[in-house]
Amino acid sequence: QYSFKEVFGTLVAQKELFDAVAKPLVEDLIRGKNGLLFTYGVTGSGKTHTMTGSPGDGGLLPRCLAMIFNSIGPFQAKRFVFKLDDKNGVDVQSDVEALLERQRREALPVPKTPSGKRQLDPEFADMITVQDHCRVEEVDEDNVYGVFVSYIEIYNNYIYDLLEEAPFESIKPKWNSCNTPVRNGDFVPPQSKILREDQNHNMYVTGCTEVEVKSTEEAFEVFWRGQKKRRIANTQLNRESSRSHSVFIIKLAQAPLDADGDNVLQEKEQITLSQLSLVDLAGSERTNRTKAEGNRLREAGNINQSLMTLRTCIEVLRENQLYGTNKMVPYRDSKLTHLFKNYFDGEGKVRMIVCVNPKAEDYEESLQVMRFAEMTQEVEVARPVDRPLCGLTPGRRLRNQAFREELSRKLELRGGPIGAEPEEQSAAELFFQSFPPLPSCELLDINDDQTLPKLIEALEQRHKTRQILAEEFAKNVLAFKSMLQEFDSSVASKENYIQGKLAEKEKTITGQRTEMERLEKKIKTLEYKIEILEKTATIYEEDKRNLQQELESKSQKLQRQASDKKRLEARLQGMVAETSLKWEKECERRVAAKQLEMQNKLWVKDEKLKQLKAIVTEPRAERPSREREREKPLPRSVSPSPAPVSHFQTFWVGEKVFRDEVQGFESLGAPKHRVGAACFEFLVSCSRSALARCDRYLLTHQELASDGEIRTKLIKGDVFKTRGGGQAVQFTDVETLKQESPTGRKRRSSPPDPDPAGDAADSEWTDVETRCSVAVEMRAGSALGPGYEHHALPK
């Protein structure tokens, strides 16, 4: 199913179709707007019949012409007042120039334009006999109008003028009734025309014949003359198939009258030129149905190609309208679309009549035609048309006619009524009628004494009458002179009054002009201020946009900073928690080390107190012998002396290892604690330069175990940089190596002593000395264990 604005049946009358489709276009034409009317459909669907009509029932074209001339008939300008130029424009000539132009055209040996008074061609006389006299309401009576018609066809994508009068030449080939040359059977086309664009970007055909017409009959006779030259041919589907697109163009020129309503304004800006194009498109056809060959096949291809280009242009316009795109419309692909480019761009109203043949054979092609026609309804491109404003008071023509009628009436009153007897006779006429008739002047008898006295009496009466007439004439002359003087005085007073009024009007006009100049200057000043304000507003808007962008960037930056701050706070909180946990563990480790140190000190003090108690509680008789025994060499010589304690420092730098070794401490007993501490401090001082370029740290410590064997401890750690710029060592592992000798023996063996008490005391003393020989002084925070941390000095 397809939807259209109007659907007409097969029995619709031409008048009903005209009122619905073409009548609005004619009204727009007279109002100065352009219009375009298509008849579209498959071949043989009745397009030409719809446009031209049939005898007794005229089609759209004759009805359009009749409506135009019915509307502007009384207001038409004389022939050649409007003159078309070669650039799709129109000029206005004066009455004298128009008269000379008419005389020159009448002297030329060219066919005259048809006159409406002579007898019409009976072939088309019935088509233009339109009974219903329709016309446009509200026609501007202060304008004069001129109508020009032209008729062209587009054949094989070439434009030809159907009204061109080709002079007869014997050299050129003759043409038969089918408009094809007969010489040698070759087709020699006439001269084609070129499309050009005027200053208003409207397309027109250069060199096209445009005929000024003054009546419906004259215009349709011009159309019929061109219709006979149109190319038609017999095909399988249509006996008189149109082989070209025909375009009948009606141009309406209108210009306003001057202030007096007598002459036409010759200003080109005040002239309005509108046109109505009636297009009879050739029907689309399929070659497999028409069985076309040769020229007919080429004609069908060009016809289908031009119709396809028309469809493409409509589709692109619809796509640009629906989706807001700006695709280029391919107008130049066909002369048909290129000619009417300005209509598709919105310069006028476009109507399309779709003709459908109800035959079943045309079903598929009719569907394509209706699908395309339905799509064209969605395209709406319109631009306003600005009509020139003349600035004159309306009703000038009517006032001029009233003035002429009043003037003729005054003239009739002054000269007396025309064709009527006077109602009252003057005194002179009465005297002339009262003159006595002259008596007979013949003297037949010599003794006749009556004839002469009668004649003398009649002459005397006539003399008296002449004197009376002379006196009356003198009186009338004096009266007329007085009347003339009075009239002159009244005219002079009226002139003075009019001069005063004119002076006042001139002063008023001068004041108004001054006011207008002041207002124009004010308008220019205001326009300049408005321009400055617009520029300032533009600058402020640009600054506003820049500030908004800057604000957005700053806000984004602040958001990023806030997010970074949040991440940093979370990271710092994690580091603080980790550091707090680390220092808690360190504090716990140091407290444990301090407790261990204090326990060791308490244990040493307890041992010393035990020894002191043993010395104090020993009997005095045994004390000299004990002293003597002390002076003797000690029996501990049987056990080997403690091996010197050795310390090694090893550093890793990448894959390299640096190792320092210090050994040879021989002191035993309590002083050993000091020596061990001094040794450790010395090692720390030796490692300052190496810590700056190492990654790992290894401390090697050797000592003599209680069973007399050498025990080695490997204390491992990692070196990292501190926040203060120095280096720190964190011990992570302790590895103990023990060495056993196959020939070793117990080192704590001593000779038997008969005194068990002395042996017990000696053994206890020996145990204390043995322990002190392998002890290392412990300090808080300096225990050689897995939690040891050492801060090196910065570079």
BELCOR-V692792 format. One record per pair of residues at least 24 apart in sequence whose C-alpha atoms are under 8 Angstrom apart, sorted by sequence separation. I is the first residue (numbers start at 1). J is the second residue. If there is no record, write none. Layout:
((I	J) (I	J))
This chain:
((251	275) (309	333) (313	337) (695	719) (712	736) (713	737) (223	248) (250	275) (251	276) (309	334) (436	461) (694	719) (695	720) (711	736) (712	737) (249	275) (250	276) (310	336) (435	461) (436	462) (711	737) (712	738) (249	276) (250	277) (310	337) (435	462) (711	738) (249	277) (306	334) (309	337) (691	719) (710	738) (711	739) (248	277) (249	278) (306	335) (709	738) (710	739) (160	190) (247	277) (248	278) (306	336) (435	465) (709	739) (710	740) (160	191) (161	192) (247	278) (248	279) (306	337) (709	740) (160	192) (161	193) (247	279) (697	729) (709	741) (159	192) (160	193) (246	279) (247	280) (349	382) (158	192) (159	193) (245	279) (246	280) (348	382) (431	465) (649	683) (692	726) (158	193) (159	194) (245	280) (246	281) (346	381) (347	382) (348	383) (692	727) (14	50) (245	281) (345	381) (346	382) (347	383) (691	727) (244	281) (245	282) (344	381) (345	382) (346	383) (347	384) (22	60) (26	64) (30	68) (244	282) (347	385) (431	469) (649	687) (708	746) (14	53) (243	282) (651	690) (707	746) (708	747) (242	282) (651	691) (653	693) (654	694) (707	747) (18	59) (23	64) (26	67) (241	282) (242	283) (428	469) (653	694) (654	695) (18	60) (22	64) (26	68) (652	694) (653	695) (14	57) (651	694) (652	695) (653	696) (14	58) (164	208) (651	695) (652	696) (14	59) (18	63) (164	209) (651	696) (652	697) (14	60) (163	209) (651	697) (161	208) (650	697) (651	698) (161	209) (649	697) (650	698) (649	698) (650	699) (179	229) (648	698) (649	699) (650	700) (179	230) (648	699) (649	700) (734	785) (179	231) (237	289) (647	699) (648	700) (733	785) (734	786) (178	231) (236	289) (237	290) (647	700) (648	701) (733	786) (178	232) (236	290) (646	700) (647	701) (731	785) (732	786) (178	233) (235	290) (236	291) (244	299) (646	701) (647	702) (731	786) (732	787) (152	208) (235	291) (243	299) (645	701) (646	702) (731	787) (732	788) (235	292) (243	300) (645	702) (646	703) (730	787) (731	788) (150	208) (151	209) (318	376) (321	379) (645	703) (730	788) (731	789) (150	209) (163	222) (244	303) (321	380) (644	703) (645	704) (729	788) (730	789) (150	210) (243	303) (315	375) (318	378) (643	703) (644	704) (729	789) (730	790) (149	210) (150	211) (311	372) (315	376) (318	379) (643	704) (728	789) (729	790) (66	128) (148	210) (149	211) (163	225) (314	376) (317	379) (642	704) (728	790) (729	791) (70	133) (148	211) (149	212) (163	226) (728	791) (729	792) (66	130) (70	134) (71	135) (82	146) (148	212) (149	213) (162	226) (706	770) (727	791) (728	792) (62	127) (63	128) (70	135) (71	136) (147	212) (148	213) (162	227) (314	379) (706	771) (726	791) (727	792) (62	128) (67	133) (71	137) (75	141) (146	212) (147	213) (642	708) (726	792) (727	793) (63	130) (66	133) (67	134) (68	135) (72	139) (77	144) (146	213) (147	214) (162	229) (643	710) (726	793) (727	794) (58	126) (59	127) (66	134) (67	135) (68	136) (71	139) (75	143) (76	144) (77	145) (146	214) (162	230) (640	708) (726	794) (55	124) (57	126) (58	127) (67	136) (75	144) (76	145) (77	146) (705	774) (715	784) (725	794) (726	795) (55	125) (56	126) (57	127) (58	128) (75	145) (76	146) (149	219) (704	774) (715	785) (724	794) (725	795) (55	126) (56	127) (58	129) (703	774) (55	127) (58	130) (151	223) (54	127) (56	129) (57	130) (72	145) (53	127) (52	127) (151	226) (153	230) (128	216) (155	243) (156	244) (128	217) (155	244) (154	244) (155	245) (153	244) (154	245) (128	220) (153	245) (154	246) (153	246) (152	246) (153	247) (151	246) (152	247) (151	247) (152	248) (120	217) (151	248) (113	211) (116	214) (150	248) (151	249) (116	215) (149	248) (150	249) (670	769) (673	772) (677	776) (113	213) (121	221) (124	224) (149	249) (150	250) (669	769) (672	772) (676	776) (677	777) (116	217) (149	250) (668	769) (669	770) (672	773) (676	777) (691	792) (116	218) (148	250) (149	251) (669	771) (670	772) (672	774) (673	775) (115	218) (147	250) (148	251) (669	772) (670	773) (672	775) (673	776) (674	777) (692	795) (114	218) (147	251) (148	252) (668	772) (669	773) (672	776) (673	777) (688	792) (113	218) (147	252) (668	773) (688	793) (146	252) (147	253) (667	773) (114	221) (145	252) (146	253) (639	746) (640	747) (114	222) (145	253) (146	254) (639	747) (27	136) (30	139) (145	254) (638	747) (639	748) (88	198) (144	254) (145	255) (639	749) (87	198) (143	254) (144	255) (638	749) (143	255) (144	256) (636	748) (638	750) (143	256) (144	257) (636	749) (142	256) (143	257) (636	750) (142	257) (272	387) (635	750) (88	204) (272	388) (635	751) (271	388) (270	388) (87	206) (142	261) (269	388) (270	389) (86	206) (144	264) (270	390) (86	207) (642	773) (80	212) (79	212) (259	392) (256	390) (258	392) (259	393) (203	338) (204	339) (261	396) (262	397) (203	339) (260	396) (261	397) (203	340) (259	396) (260	397) (76	214) (203	341) (258	396) (261	399) (262	400) (202	341) (203	342) (257	396) (261	400) (202	342) (257	397) (260	400) (201	342) (156	298) (156	299) (155	299) (195	339) (69	214) (157	302) (69	215) (156	302) (69	216) (156	303) (614	761) (157	306) (66	216) (611	761) (65	216) (611	764) (62	216) (65	219) (611	765) (65	220) (62	220) (607	768) (90	253) (94	263) (94	264) (82	253) (92	264) (94	266) (92	265) (93	266) (92	266) (91	266) (92	267) (92	268) (159	335) (91	268) (157	334) (158	335) (90	268) (157	335) (157	336) (91	271) (90	271) (154	335) (597	778) (154	336) (597	779) (90	273) (597	780) (89	273) (594	779) (593	779) (594	780) (593	780) (593	781) (591	780) (590	780) (593	783) (590	781) (44	237) (43	237) (44	238) (43	238) (44	241) (43	241) (589	787) (586	787) (61	278) (30	252) (29	252) (51	280) (48	280) (47	280) (47	281) (45	283) (37	276) (43	282) (44	283) (32	272) (34	274) (35	275) (36	276) (37	277) (38	278) (39	279) (40	280) (41	281) (43	283) (32	273) (33	274) (34	275) (35	276) (36	277) (37	278) (38	279) (39	280) (40	281) (42	283) (43	284) (32	274) (33	275) (34	276) (35	277) (36	278) (37	279) (38	280) (39	281) (40	282) (41	283) (42	284) (43	285) (36	279) (38	281) (40	283) (41	284) (42	285) (30	274) (29	274) (29	275) (29	276) (26	276) (25	276) (142	394) (142	395) (141	395) (142	396) (142	397) (141	397) (36	343) (35	343) (47	355) (46	355) (45	355) (46	356) (45	356) (46	357) (36	348) (38	350) (40	352) (45	357) (34	347) (35	348) (36	349) (37	350) (38	351) (39	352) (40	353) (41	354) (42	355) (44	357) (34	348) (35	349) (36	350) (37	351) (38	352) (39	353) (40	354) (41	355) (42	356) (33	348) (34	349) (35	350) (36	351) (37	352) (38	353) (39	354) (40	355) (41	356) (42	357) (35	351) (37	353) (39	355) (42	362) (42	365) (25	349) (42	366) (41	366) (42	369) (41	369) (40	369) (21	351) (33	385) (32	387) (2	370) (2	371) (4	374) (3	374) (2	374) (4	377))
